[in-house]
Amino acid sequence: MAERPRPSPLAGLLAHLAGGAQALAEQDPALAGHKAAYPELPLLDEFRLALTRASAGRQLRQSQEKVPENAGPLNSSHLVHRSLTLMRLCSPGYLHAFLGYADTLAWLERLQDGAAGQGAAGPGASGAGSGQAGRKPARGKGR
C-alpha cells in the first residue's frame, strides 16, 4: 500500500488553531453562538475582490499623477509607476497582494507617528515645546 504523505507544517498549524478555537467555543458557549450569528458570506469574497481591484486601479492612477512629464529614466516616481504597471501586466494577483502589504505598512507608519505625537504632546506636556519634537536645532546666528 502507498504511504500517506505527512501533512505540511502549515496544515498542522491550521489544524492546531482550529482545535484551539473549538476548545474555546466548548468552554464559552457565547463564542459558539457568535460564530453561528455571524457566518462567513460567499458574497463577501466577491466584494473583497472587487474592492481590491478598484483600489489597485486607483493606486496606479495616483502613481501616474506623481510622475513629472519630463521624468528621466531614473526618476523614482517614474520607476515606481513603471514597476507597478509591469507587475499588473505580469501578475495582477501579486500586484494586489503587494499593494495590500504596502497599504498595511503605510497604515502602521501613520499609527506609529500618531502614537509618537501623542507621547510628545500628551497630558502633562508643556505648551512651549509642543510641535518641536523631532526637529533639529537651528544652526547659524542667534537672534
N, C-alpha and C positions, 0 to 999 in steps of 0.2 A: 504494500500500500504506500501511496505517496505521503510524504511527511507534510503536515500543515505548516505553512510559513508562520514564523513568530510575528506577532504584531509589532509594528514600529513603536519607538519610544513615544511619538506623538499620540498614537492610538491608545497607548497605555495611560498617558496623562489625561486624555479626554475621558477615558473610562473612569479613572480615579476621580476627576472633577464631577462627573455625572453621579457617581456613587456618593460623593460627599454632599451634593445638593439634595439627593434623595434622602440621605440620612438626616439632614437638617429639616427637610419637609416632614419627616416622620416625627421628629422631636417637637416641632412647632407647627400645628395644623394650620395656622394662619398663613404660613408660607405656601403650603399646598393650595389653599384657596386663592392666593394671589396669582399663582401660575394659571389656575383654571379661569380666573376672572379676566386675565389679560393674555389670551392666546396669541401666538405669532400669526400674523395675517399674511397670506401669499401676495396680496396686492401691495403690501409694504415693500417687498423686494423690488417690484416694478417701479414704485415711486422712488426708492433709493437710487436705482439705476438711472432713471430719468433725471433726477436731481444731480447726480454725479456728472452726467453728460453735459447738462446745462452749465454746471459750474466750470467744467473743463473748457468749454467754449468761451465762457466769459473771461476766464483767466488768460486764454490765448489772445483774445482781443485786447485785454489790458496790457499784455506783454508787447503786442504790436504797437500800441499807442505810445509806449515808452521809448521806442526805437526812433532816434532822430532821423530825418530824411537823408542827411549826408553822412550816415554812420559808416565808418570803415569796417573792414572785415574782422578787426579785433575789438570792436566796441562791445562792452559787456552786455548791454541791453540787446544788441543785435545777436550776439552769441546765445543768450538765453532764449530769445524768441525762436531762433533757428533750431536749437536743440529740442524745444517743446514741439515745434511743428514736425520735425523728423520723428520724434517719439510718437506723435499722434498717427503719422503715416505707417510706421513700422509696427507699433504695438499700442493700440488705444487702451487696452486694459492696464498695461503698465503705466501709461500716462495718468490714468485715473488714480491708480494706487500712489504714484509719485506725488501728484498734486494733493491728494489727501494727506500724505505724510508731511508735505511742506506746509499745508494749512495747519496741521496739528502743531508743528514746530513753531509757526508764527503765533498761534494762539498761546502756547506755553511761554513764549518770549514776552508777549503782552501781559500775561498773567504775572510773570516774574517781575517785569518792570512796574506793574501796578502795586505789587506787594512791597517792592523796594521803595516806591514813592510813599506808600502809607507808613512805612517804618520811619522815614525821614521826617514826614510832616504829620505824624500821628498825634494822639493826645499827649500833651506834655512837652511838645516840641516848641521852641521859641519861634516867634514870628520873624525874627531878624534873619535867621538862616534858611528859611523855607525857600525852595526853588533853586537853591545854590548847591545842592548835593550833587556830587559827581563832576563839578566844574573845576578846571584848573585855575590856580590863582593867576591873576593878570600880571604880565611882566611889563616892564618899562618904567617910565617916570611916574612918581607918585602924584597925587592931585594936589 
